[in-house]
Amino acid sequence: MSEQKRTREQRRKELQQQKQTKKPIKLWIKRIFITLIALGVLAGIGGGALFAFYASTAPELDETSLKDPISPKLLDANGDLFATVGAENREYVPYDEIPKQMEDAILATEDARFYDHMGVDFLRLGKAVLANFTSGFGSQGASTLTQQVIKNSFLTNEKTLKRKAQEAYLAIQLERKYEKEEIFEMYFNKVLMSGRIYGFGTAAQYFYGKELKDLTLDQFAVLAGMPQSPNNYNPFKNPDLAEKRRNIVLHLMNLHGKITEEEMKAAQAIPIEDTLLPEDQRVAKQNSKYDAFIDVVLDELEKHGDGDSISDGITIHTTLQPDAQKQVEATLNSDMFPTEDIQSAVAVIDTKTGAIAAVGGGRNYGAIRGYNYAYDMKLRSPGSTIKPLLDYGPAIEFLNWSTGHTIVDEEIKYTGTDQVVRNFSGKYRGAMTMREALYNSQNVPAVKTLKEVGTKNAKEFINRFGIDIGDVTESSAIGGTSKSMSPIQMAGAYAAFGNNGVHTEPYAINKIVYRDGKTEKNYRPESKPVMKDSTAYMVTDVLRDVLTKGTAKKAAVSGLDIAGKSGTSNYDSNQMSSWNLPKSAFPDVWFAGYTTNYSIAVWAGYPDIKTPMTTNEERYLPQKIFKQVMGNISDGKTTEKFKKPNSVVEATIEKGTDPLQLASEFTPDDMKYTELFVKGTEPTSVSEKYKKLELNAPTNLKVNYDEITSTATLSWDFEKPEDQDVDVKFEVSVAIDNGPNEVLQTTDQMGLIVQSLIPGSTYVFSVTAVSEDVRSEPTSISLTLEAVVEEDLEEIPPAENGGNENPGDSSNNGNGNNNGSGNGNGNGDGNGSDGSSEDNSGGTTSPGDIVPPTEPTEPEGSNP
């Protein structure tokens, strides 16, 4: 009994302890619940108060603002207004003229419950709130068409609680004041479609050249999908993206019961490009200034996620330099073009900052053009303009090549194929320096260089510029890439060479300022080094030669230090045969050049790649455009020369040495050249190929005197230096009766006849071998003539010519022509004209006239 009693007591105590434990837990749960309710009430009151406060600061509804787009302001680099983008060309469509299927496409895509909500769709809002809790605020929106009209009319595009509260409040007010159909009409005509295209009616004319009522289901779907990302879904520029978006719209229409599955599939199967307005019918409407530049600005807004902000009345501070833009447009619209249909594009970039100064999107470019060749064109081959970016720049960067690095230009084939790498000239030039290979644009050395660099390094180098050319292969070395770059990208990349290796992605917007005048967003990209300053300068120095002795002499501007590279693409064999093109055909020509102020890239070609260029006038067109633009925009400005950094040294090299060696003091001038080296890699050994030139003295000097004609015939031998191809001449001089030594003549013969010697005198003849400024030791021989006695004179028979007593005297030869007797055979005839050489002009006064012998008097050892 006692054990049972104790057990019951213990159980009682345990139950009491459990009750005491449960009581606090229930109490705390109750307290927490009450607290949460209180907090919820307080949050609701606070949120309501905050909503009320934000609503009280919302702007008033204004019908003009509701119906018309708010034009943004565009300011140039000087802060001056140059354009507003608004509804100047808008096709306004009233609600009763909007096709029902067009409305269905829009509502299925943007706001399926439009006719059911009161301006704010709380069901859709709840889903968006849940998504924002899980993915972060602003990750998903729930704006109705009514809210979009409000935002585009009165508010900024920023994602803040204040803006969302004001948007919701004004949307409700708008629904109270206007009918649903009126609100839909506002949206329909106000929404930004692409670029400067507002409203669906304008877009129908722009993209299809039709009225809305004439469009088909697939075309309705294309337009309905565009407002979400106007420039990305522009079918002219991005047909692939636009087609994917169209198919999504068609799926949504089917999902909401607006079209059948069969209708959906049929419309999705239509190629989007087949239904667009043909390019030759897209007429440019030039009713605003600087349209090509404005298009780049609008695309840049889209790229930064601010495409919708164009409708918010923002102020856009751009990089436009009006004088440069005017010059570009004047050049593209001039009469310098060889044909009417050829197209061209120009991009002008600030070398130091990467800011886009001017854009030439094409000839006669206008607001309704659609395709900007300077910005949108990324499918045409860059030709040889890619060589500094893919071949030689990486060779210096990764391999420390000098500009004098030797490359052999010879016939080779692409690895693993039978295809021969050909040069434009069709010739191979043998061993040459990297400098010569680049400024002459030889293809074989470029391919060899890429192979040395390696495709991985080459791709990594060009990717530093933000340029994607696809897979890099050996043919990429000369422009054979699957992807290309636009003129703007190319000008930006070349600018880095002129800016010590520092690159800035080209940009057209400095900043945007929202409608409140205070909120700003900076657009300037950060600059970054993409190569060593040694690489940048060494490439630049070689590209200088392109304009002075290379392939782009027509691009040179007097007085400007310019570096640049030309480029020409080619058709492949399949294109040549299938399109029946002549051998001289080529599709694209480029020139990219830069100073320390500007970097300019120019492209020319025909819109249809099947239309070839064939003439030199077409080939040199980019160079001529560059020269005109660069010359004019640089006029009056100080343009500094490129400066060699301390990381680069110069060295005078002997041509043909491998590895490179310094030229010696004996290296001939035509075998010396000065090249650039990355500091620390320059050669230190001196070539010993050429030694000091030492000339042997003439040997076997002989003199033969003829008393009858008073002439002396000199002859000698000479042995040339071994292994040295030198031009040697012989200086002949004489000293008479111990008098001063006087030069008689310098001759390339090994013999000379000296006339009119005077009896009784002693002659010392000297012969010295001479090559430029090098002289041998002289070789001398003496000749003493006996004096003539009077008795001997009496025995001399009178001359047949009338009593001349000295037939060998050059001053008294009996015929008055002062030519002496020297005919070169020792038998004077009184005129001496037959034996004279071109060097013998009678310039000596003593001993007389000189002629080289035609037949030496001493056969042994002579060499006339």
Protein Blocks (a to p, Z undefined) as FASTA:
>chain_A
ZZmmmmmmmmmmmmmmmmmmmmmmmmmmmmmmmmmmmmmmmmmmmmmmmmmmmmmmpccd
dfklmmpccddddddfkopafbdcdfklaccddfklpcfklmmmmmmmmommlmmmgoia
fklmmmmmmmmmmnoghkaccbdfklmmmmmmmmcfbdcfklmmmmmmmmmmmmmmpcfk
lmmmmmmmmpcfbhjagcjklmmmmmnopafklpcfklmmmmmmmmmmmmlmmmklmmml
mmmmmmmmmmmmmmnopacfklmmmmmmpcfklmmccfklmccddfbghklmmmmmmmmm
mmnopmmmmmnopacddfbdfklmmmmmmmmmmckbfbfklccddddddfknopafbdcf
bghiafbnopafklmpckbcekjmlmmmmmmmmmmmmnopafkbccdddddddehiabdc
ddfkopaebjadfklmmmnopaklmmmmmmmnopklmmmmmmmnopaebjadfklmnopa
fbdcdfklmmmmmmmmmngopacdddfbfbdcdfkomaccdfbdcdddfbdfklmmmmmm
mmmmmmmmmmklmmpcghiacddddddddddfklmmmnopafkbcfbdcdddddfkbccd
dddddfblklccfbfklmmmmmmmmmmmmmmmmgopacddddddfkbccddddehiacdd
dddfklcfklgccddddehiacfbdcfkbccddddddehiacdddfklopacdddddddd
ehiacdddddddddeehiacddfbdcfbdcdddehiaehiacdddddddehjaccddddd
ddddddddfklmmmpccdfkoopablkbmklnonononojbnonopaghlommmpcfklg
olafbfbdcdddfbdfblghpaZZ
